[in-house]
Amino acid sequence: MPELPEVETMMRSLGDLKGDALLSFDFFWPRQVEPSPAIFKEKLTGAIIKEIKRRGKYICLFTDKGLLAIHPRMSGSLAVLPEEVPLGKHTRLVAHLSGSKKLQFDDARKFGRWKFLPPGADIPGVGVEPFSPQFTAEWLYDTLKEQKKKPLKALLLDQSLLCGLGNIYSDEVLFAAGIHPARPGSAVTINECKALQEAVLAILSKAIELKGTSFDWAYGGGSMQNNLMVYGRAGKPCKNCGTLLESVKIGGRRSVFCQKCQK
């Protein structure tokens, strides 16, 4: 699933849509629309885009009539195309824009979501942004302390706490901070939280610079995969110490780590 750097890259590829109008919509797989295609059309037809931003793993179009929030999930991709470009094999939704353009959403696995929210509403279940002023070592320490014995890997994946990290970058962050993925969140010290906070910002920034990780056919174009230290490398030597990397299942997700480098 695309994580923060891949979604940020996708959003930037759309260009500046400020001032464009949402003229009409075509829904080829209506189940992906929330709350419903009828409400979607009623609320957003004719809306003017005021700003486009990323919120966690969502691409958000803020309009004068409300928020259009798009989550690519496993295989979704967005592109701004001229109207004359034919639909793709996996095109599921199209928003027709002013200026003879269209915002086209292709999604082979059909897991993506388009949500409408009223003006001023935030997306439910989306927590603190890593690049926001709120994300400090002190905030992280206080937040983790409240989670008691829940493993740190699971906490980093909890989008309601810190949004944007997934399986790839949580493994990389924990390795960079030298912390074992099964460590209880409440056992992390303030100094370790400083290391975690610095690792989150450094790794996500690097991944955005490299346009994300190209991890399968659903997302290509990035090169962060050439800089990954542990993700997808179970059984291979640690690039720091040479110890064979191990993997463990935590919260239903596979985590790769170095037993020597991560306490």
C-alpha positions in Angstrom: 0.0 0.0 0.0 1.4 3.4 -0.8 2.6 5.3 2.2 3.2 9.0 2.9 6.1 9.5 0.4 4.2 7.7 -2.4 1.0 9.6 -1.8 2.9 12.9 -1.6 4.6 12.0 -4.9 1.3 11.2 -6.5 -0.2 14.5 -5.2 2.6 16.6 -6.6 2.3 14.9 -10.0 -1.2 16.4 -10.3 0.1 19.9 -10.6 -1.7 23.1 -9.5 -5.5 22.5 -9.6 -6.3 25.7 -7.6 -9.2 27.5 -9.3 -10.4 24.5 -11.3 -14.0 23.5 -11.2 -15.4 20.0 -10.6 -17.9 19.9 -13.5 -19.2 16.3 -13.3 -18.3 12.8 -12.2 -18.4 9.3 -13.7 -18.5 6.4 -11.4 -17.6 3.1 -12.9 -17.3 1.3 -9.5 -19.7 3.1 -7.2 -18.8 1.1 -4.1 -15.6 3.2 -3.9 -17.6 6.4 -3.2 -18.6 7.5 0.3 -21.3 8.3 1.4 -22.8 7.6 -2.1 -22.5 8.7 -5.7 -25.8 10.6 -5.5 -24.6 12.7 -2.5 -21.2 13.1 -4.0 -22.7 14.6 -7.2 -25.1 16.8 -5.3 -22.5 18.2 -3.0 -19.5 18.6 -5.3 -20.7 19.3 -8.8 -19.6 22.8 -9.6 -17.3 23.1 -6.7 -14.1 25.2 -7.1 -10.8 23.7 -5.9 -9.2 26.0 -3.4 -6.3 23.9 -2.3 -4.8 20.4 -2.8 -2.9 18.8 0.1 -1.9 15.5 1.4 -3.4 14.3 4.7 -1.8 11.1 6.0 -2.3 8.7 3.1 -5.1 10.7 1.5 -4.9 13.3 -1.3 -7.3 16.1 -0.4 -9.0 18.5 -2.7 -10.4 21.4 -0.5 -13.2 23.1 -2.4 -15.7 25.8 -1.6 -18.4 23.1 -1.1 -16.5 20.6 1.0 -13.6 18.2 1.0 -12.9 15.5 -1.6 -10.5 13.0 0.1 -9.0 10.3 -2.1 -7.2 7.2 -0.6 -5.4 5.1 -3.2 -5.2 2.0 -0.9 -3.5 -1.0 -2.5 -3.4 -0.1 -6.2 -5.0 3.3 -6.8 -3.4 6.0 -8.9 -4.5 9.5 -9.9 -3.6 11.5 -13.0 -4.7 14.8 -14.5 -5.3 14.1 -18.2 -6.7 15.8 -21.3 -10.4 14.9 -21.8 -9.6 13.2 -25.1 -7.3 10.6 -23.5 -9.2 7.2 -23.5 -10.2 5.6 -20.2 -7.8 2.9 -18.9 -8.6 -0.8 -18.4 -8.9 -0.2 -14.6 -10.4 3.3 -14.6 -12.9 3.4 -11.7 -13.8 7.1 -11.2 -13.4 10.3 -13.2 -13.8 13.9 -12.1 -14.2 16.2 -15.2 -12.5 19.5 -14.6 -12.7 22.9 -16.2 -10.1 23.5 -18.9 -10.9 20.3 -20.8 -9.1 18.2 -18.2 -10.1 15.2 -16.1 -8.9 13.7 -12.8 -8.8 10.0 -13.5 -8.6 7.3 -10.8 -7.3 3.9 -11.9 -7.5 1.0 -9.4 -7.0 -2.6 -10.4 -7.8 -4.0 -7.0 -10.8 -1.7 -6.3 -9.8 -1.0 -2.7 -9.4 2.8 -3.1 -11.9 5.3 -1.7 -13.3 8.7 -2.6 -14.9 10.5 0.4 -16.9 13.6 0.6 -16.8 15.6 3.9 -18.5 18.9 4.6 -16.5 22.2 4.8 -14.3 22.3 7.9 -14.4 18.6 8.6 -11.3 16.5 9.1 -10.9 12.9 7.9 -11.9 10.5 10.7 -9.2 8.3 12.1 -6.3 10.4 10.8 -3.8 11.5 13.4 -0.9 13.9 13.7 1.1 14.7 10.5 4.8 13.8 10.8 5.8 17.2 9.3 3.5 19.3 11.5 4.7 21.3 14.5 2.7 19.0 16.7 5.0 16.1 16.0 7.7 16.5 18.6 9.7 14.0 20.7 7.7 15.1 23.7 4.3 14.5 22.0 5.6 11.1 20.9 6.7 10.2 24.4 3.4 11.2 26.0 1.4 9.4 23.3 3.4 6.2 23.6 3.2 6.2 27.4 -0.6 6.0 27.1 -0.5 2.9 25.0 0.8 0.6 27.8 2.1 -2.7 26.4 1.2 -2.3 22.8 4.2 -3.0 20.5 5.9 0.0 19.0 5.6 -1.4 15.5 1.8 -1.6 15.8 1.7 1.9 17.3 3.7 3.4 14.3 1.1 1.7 12.0 -1.8 3.2 13.9 -3.0 6.0 11.6 -5.1 7.6 14.4 -1.9 8.4 16.3 0.7 9.3 13.7 -0.5 9.2 10.1 1.4 8.2 7.0 3.7 5.4 8.1 3.1 1.9 6.8 5.0 -1.4 6.9 8.0 -0.2 4.8 8.8 3.1 6.6 8.0 1.9 10.1 10.6 -0.9 9.7 13.1 1.6 8.4 12.4 4.1 11.2 12.8 1.5 14.0 16.1 0.3 12.5 17.4 3.9 12.2 16.4 4.6 15.9 17.9 1.3 17.1 14.7 0.1 18.7 13.2 -3.4 18.5 9.7 -3.5 16.8 8.2 -5.5 19.7 9.3 -3.1 22.4 6.2 -1.8 24.3 5.4 1.8 23.5 5.3 2.6 27.2 8.9 1.4 27.7 10.4 3.9 25.2 12.5 6.7 26.8 12.4 10.3 26.0 15.8 10.1 24.3 14.6 7.1 22.2 11.6 9.2 21.2 14.0 11.9 20.0 15.7 9.3 17.9 12.4 8.1 16.6 11.2 11.6 15.7 14.4 12.4 13.9 14.3 9.1 12.0 10.7 9.6 10.9 11.5 13.0 9.5 14.8 12.0 7.9 13.5 8.8 6.3 10.3 10.3 5.0 12.1 13.3 3.6 14.6 11.1 1.8 11.8 8.9 0.4 9.9 12.0 -0.9 13.1 13.2 -2.5 13.4 9.9 -4.3 9.7 9.8 -5.2 8.9 6.9 -2.9 9.5 3.2 -3.0 8.7 1.2 -6.1 7.5 -2.1 -4.5 5.3 -3.8 -7.1 3.5 -3.2 -10.4 0.9 -1.0 -8.6 3.4 1.8 -7.8 6.5 2.6 -9.9 8.8 5.5 -10.6 10.5 5.9 -7.2 13.9 4.7 -6.2 13.8 4.6 -2.3 13.9 0.8 -2.6 17.7 1.2 -3.3 18.1 2.8 0.1 16.1 0.5 2.3 18.1 -1.0 5.2 15.8 -3.7 6.5 12.4 -3.9 4.8 12.1 -6.9 2.5 15.6 -8.1 3.6 14.8 -10.9 6.1 17.6 -13.5 6.1 20.1 -11.1 4.5 23.0 -9.5 6.4 22.5 -6.3 8.2 24.1 -3.5 6.3 25.5 -2.1 9.6 26.8 -5.1 11.4 26.5 -8.2 9.2 24.1 -10.0 11.5 21.4 -11.9 9.6 18.1 -9.9 9.7 15.1 -11.5 11.3 11.4 -11.1 10.9 8.5 -11.4 13.3 4.8 -10.9 13.0 3.4 -8.0 15.1 -0.2 -6.9 14.9 -0.8 -9.0 11.8 2.1 -7.4 9.9 5.6 -8.8 9.2 8.5 -6.7 10.7 12.1 -7.1 9.7 14.8 -6.1 12.2 18.4 -6.6 13.3 18.6 -8.4 16.7 22.0 -6.8 17.3 21.3 -3.2 16.2 17.8 -2.9 17.6 17.5 -3.1 21.4 
